[in-house]
């Protein structure tokens, strides 16, 4: 809306914010390196100058200490487990099964020699060559029995020793030496072949024992201290720098990195891409928080840049802090103030920018994105304080899952480290919820916005203004409840703010509590109508007065500005038709003799979708009560006529409601107004060209207005309770 009314102002403000935002964002991305002035050499580089110590220094050299630890660990020999007797027993059982199978094949009277050889070739645990199979089949029973016994004995002796995977061939080569010398050579070879097929490692490499021994060796290394006196040479120009030299130069602060042009270019491209994404979003979607564009976008930009700057200043060079930093507080605050859509659209770029250039950039980016998105989804409409802590729990849960998913599989991860990061994630969720709860409260005051928590509080029946309305104007109170139900359902249909709409409808007629007897819903049947003794101007003044009275009460009770809008805008710039027509009649039908401004509401016209819905709901509820449609078709047509009249009278021009949305509002009203309402009499029939709508006060003797007497075309108000 504001963009359409002030396009130059919009473009200037947005352009200025965009330029400032790009500059600050680019600076934030370069913070880890901008503060350092000299390009650092790397291990293996040639020293470009002589480096000498400017001051005495002594420090523990992590590089040299780590080198010694690595050397000590490498010196530890691999450790193997003790021989596993279970493996030996298993192999002996398999050997006995094989020998039994061979015995069965040998004793098979129905198979010839070739068939028996084929049967022996089918052995699964050992592959016998044909000569060995033939020799086995040719043995006598006593010789075969001797070979079986010797085979089992040899395998048992061999498997009793230690056989490692890398020494299995050596063990197999020594099998012939284990066979009894009492056996002929041919039979000894059969035994050796049978035994060799069942030799397997029984001692495995123990990574746990070896690593434990290596870790003990590393821990036993004494840290290496390195000292330099003033002026002592660290490295001469032209020499190759190693890691220890680089460490010494960093300890003495003789070298510090500076941004390379590649870093500058990549950062600039990333910032420009994100600026384009956000700009396109604003241009295409035109978020509805632009109700107060200047302050809204300024606060949004400030939140974005503040979160980015503080994160980039805090996170680098730390292990735990990146996971505890409450980035999700930004997401939750934006969602509470401006809606989930804007929060989701901007959380992703913010996460990318915060993690840019950091060693674990991918992990942190996904950690911040998942935490922010799940937190926004869990926050929902932020109607209660509990909603924020539920969202904080969702942020913590998402962070913990991402940590487990990305950290636990790493070989370098340990349980203590993962647990510490999960604890940081829990702290992140708690801090994000607390910060967002405070920020949304204070920022809403600056924006003149009303938070869902405030709105929920205003719906409580014990609110002073609602109690005043209930006690002094019970009819108006019931009318407000009906309009609230009607408007809330319509707001849901078109994706407006249903809670804001409901609360605005509850308070829109609060001004009637000042003079409740002048409004029909608060009058008792049989009592005189106070308007009967008033002239049309005085009567209209009292009716119109409920709007400024309502605003005065709203200011006195400190109602939020958005609720005041409903009080001021729900009649727009309509005319109190009944009094205006009577005034024209008293003027002899001379419309020019009547000052129409005395019968016109001060406005303004509805400036938002929500106040427009309440205007339409107020009018439709009044007309349906008055005219009591006989069926659903008549009800639908009645609602359509009223909405069309508001459109034709330009009362909705300052809102962004589309014709499709107005149609949806009418359908919602129709669905809600199917119930039976107490009757209201109709307005006097207007002349051709005027809108015929109901009067909301039962009049026993309405003043007739003839078509031939008056010709008028005025905006009318059917929702005001007038005589």
Secondary structure, DSSP 8 states (H G I E B T S, - for coil): -HHHH-HHHHHHHHHHHHHHHHHHHHHHHHHHHHT--S----TT-B-SS-EE-SS-EEEE-HHHHHHHHHHHHHHS---B----HHHHHHHHHHHHHHHHHHHHHHT-TTS-HHHHHHHHHT-SS----HHHHHHHHTS-HHHHHHHHHHHHHHHHHHHHS--BGGGHHHHHHTHHHHS-TTS-HHHHHHHHHHHHTT----B-B-HHHHHHHHHHHHHTS---EEEE-TT-EEE-TTSB--HHHHHHHHHTT-------HHHHHHHHHHHHHHHHHHHHHHHHH--GGGGGHHHHHHHHHHHHHHHHHHHHHHSTT-SSHHHHS-THHHHHHHHHHH-HHHHHHHHHHHHHHHHTTSTTHHHHHHHHHHHHHHHHHHHTT--SHHHHHHHHHHHHHHHHHHHHHHHTTSTT--HHHHHHHHHHHHHHHHHHHHHHHHHHHHHHHHHT---HHHHHHHTSTTSHHHHHHHHH-HHHHHHHHHHHHHHHHHHHHTTS-HHHHHHHHHHTTGGGGSSGGGSGGG--TTS--GGGGS-HHHHHHHHHHHHHHHHHHHHHTT--HHHHHHHHHTTTT-B-HHHHHHHHHHTTT-GGGS-GGGGB-------SHHHHHHHHHHHHHHHHHHH--SSHHHHHHHHHHHHHHHHHTTTTTTS---HHHHHHHHHHHHHHTTS------B-----TTS---B-SS--SS-----TTT------B-SSS---
